[in-house]
Amino acid sequence: MLRTVLMGATLALAPLGVAAQATLTAETSSPGGPAHYVSTTFAAALDSAGVATLQMTEGATLTNSVQAVAEGRVDVATAPLILPFLLQRGIGPYSGVGAEKGAELAAGIRALYFHAGAHQTFGYYDSKPVANIRKLDGLRIWNGPPRGAALTSGRAMIQLFAGLKDGEGYEGVQTPWPDAVSTVTGGAVDAWSFPSGLPGGREIQFSAAGAITIHDVPSDLLNSELGQQIVKAPGHAPFSVPVDVYRAAYEGNDITIVTDDDTFDSYSTAFAEIVQASMPEELVFDIVTAMLNAQERFEQGAPMGPYLNITFGDIDGVSQGACGAVQIKMHPGAIRAYEAQGHTIADCLRP
């Protein structure tokens, strides 16, 4: 993992005489994806506002990051919402924690704000095309890191497309995030299922090595019983963008977009930026206020900015994937910050 302190040029933009009020540790995923962009832009916004400096560890395994926040070893992390759900039950990657301890740890996690910029895609190189995305038998498919939310989502897409489970009909390939691009571009897999931004930084890197094709979820599969179960599963949210907009986002790259209608449809990975419930309320109020005031920075700092679904307005909980199976609460300081700017927060998100 790479640790960076986001200071330097961003601090130079802060008003003279303004010092960061707090130094906090933070963890996020590898560069190239929406979660990394949101976290690092968040850190830069806090620096510029003179609120806090985030000592950011990049390339972290978010499964570990969520547990580290819950245990008080890290102050801030970007969290796929399925992970607090699994931690609360002590299952999946947290089976070693156990149900009782997992519930205790999950109860101490609070959300600052939500985002859902990463949507699931399926792709391959045109030089080695997949003839039928519904027949993936015998292929080697990169479907996520060794564990965690992205792996769950990647496996779900292959099961939806072809009715196959990892290791039963196809070979799932997993690598840590920092090795994902080299694994794909090096020809070690036949296809991939990635959580992607719009545009996706990794997909652009893939296309630099040769033309690629990206598929959405065909309408009949998306609307099937299994498709709707996946869309509504803990940690997921629906994703739909006009295909012309989607193609325009990749203009200038050797990327073909395939859909069966006039929209690119899939499911997003729902995220929250999380802290411990014990973080001081006034500090959280200042942090979230700085985030809300930086909307333009988030949306204009990268091409994917307008498509991150960051909560800059009212929060109903359901649209964020947080008031169903996932029962995460917002920090009182965050709620105060939203309400101070005239926004409403659903009761289900209140501690």
Disulfide bonds with the S-S distance in Angstrom:
Cys323-Cys348 1.89
